[in-house]
């Protein structure tokens, strides 16, 4: 994909806080993107718990992706970061991740944690490029196809001194 198309996709989108009215669009993306998606109830519970939840939308108002971040004390946990399958590879996930990191830092978080499937190479590469490092593994953390289980890579990033 050309740099110009990537820059255009990011420039023509905007970030805003997620609302309950966004859940239909978020669920459409979630169901397309993951073999084991979150439920509407999980998203609703996160909204009610006042987690940092943002959507990225096109100029026409279509939801292109979303992110969910929990912040407590001096730590944040990236719970979900997703771009619609047809929009991946355009820099939208990177933009959302950077916005969530800024939000975490603005709320006093000094570090951010996340779990990611080793098989999700695109996500692992995004997190590594953004400054996350693997700090451990959670054996058999995720459900996998054929009733199996997949480990989670646990990653962390220090925000100390970050702006």
N, C-alpha and C positions, 0 to 999 in steps of 0.2 A: 504494500500500500504506500502511496506517495506521501511525503512529508506534508505537502500542500493539502491533501485530502484529510489527513489526521488533524492538522491545524484548523481546518475549516470545521470539522465535526466538533472539536472542543470549543472553538470560538462561537459557534452557532447554538450552543447549549448553555443552560444556566442551572445553578444549584439552588435549592430551596429546602426548607424543612418539610419532612414528610407529614402528610395529614391522613386521617382515617379514610378520606375520600380517595386517596391514592392506592388503597389496598387491592382493588381489582387489577389495576395495571401492574402493581408490584407482584401480585400472585401470578399473573400471566407470564412475567419474566422468570420468576422463581421456578415455575413448573416446566418452562422450556429449558432452563439452564442447568438444573440439577436432577439427577436420578433419585435423590432422597431430599426433596425440598422441605423448607420450613412450612408450617401450616399458617393459615390466616390468624389463628389464635395466638401463635408465637409473636407475629408482627404486632397484633393488637395489644398484647401484654407489654411488649417493649414500648409501644407508644404511650400506654397508660403509666408505665414506670418512668416516663420522661427520659428515656435514652436519647442520645443524639442520633436522630434518624433523618437522613437527607435523601432527596431524589435529584436526579439529573434529568432535565427535560429539554426537548428540542424547542426551537423557536415557535413551532406550532402547538406546543404544550404536551406532546407525547412523552411519557416516561421512558427514558433510555437506560436507566440504571438507578441503583440505590446503595446506601451504606447504613450500617447500624453499629453504633459505638456505645459501650457502657463505660462510664467514668465513675470511679469511687476512690476517695482519698487522693493519693498521688499516682494512681495507676489507671490506665484505660485498657479496654479489651475490644478489639475489632471483632465483632460477632458475625457480620455478613457484609460482603462487598460484591456487587454483581452488576455487570453491564448486560443488556439484552444480547442474546447470541448473535444477532445480525449486526450489532454495533461494536463488537469486541475488536480489539486491535487498532482502535482509532484514538487512543489516549484518554478516553472517558474514565476508565478505572483509575488511571494515574491521577487525573484531576480530582476525582472523588476522594481517593486515598489522601492526597495532600491536604484537601479541605478538612477531612476528619482529623488528621494529625494536628492541624492548626487549632481546631476546636479543642482537642485533648489538651494541648499545651495551654490554651487560653483558660482552661478550667483547672490548671495547676498540675496536670498529670506530668510525671517525670519519665514515665516509660509506658510503652504500649505493647501489649501481647496479642497474639493471634494463633489460631491453629489452621493448618491447611493440609489438604490431601497431597501426598507426594506425587500422585498421578496427575494433579492439576499443575502441570509444568508452567503454563502461562502465568498462573497466579504466583507460584513460587518465584519465578523470574521477576515479576513486578515487585514483590516484597523485597527481594534481594537488591534490586536496583534502587529501591527507595530507602535502603539503609537498615532493613531488618536482618537479623542474624538468627540462625537456628540455635536454640538453647536446649533442645531436648526432643523427645518423641513420646507420644501417648500410644502405647500398643493397642491395636484393635479398637480404636476410638470411633471410627466412622463405619456405618453399615456399607456393605459393598454388594455388588451383583452376585446372585447365586447364594444368598444367605451367608456370604463371607463377611469379613471385617477388614478394614484398612487402617493402618496407623495414621496418626496425625503428626505432622512436623509442628513443633511449638517454636514460634519465632518471637523475638522481642526487639524493640528499638528504644534507645535512650533518647529522651527529649531535652535533657539538661542543656541549657544554653541555646536551645532552639528558639527561633523567633516565630 
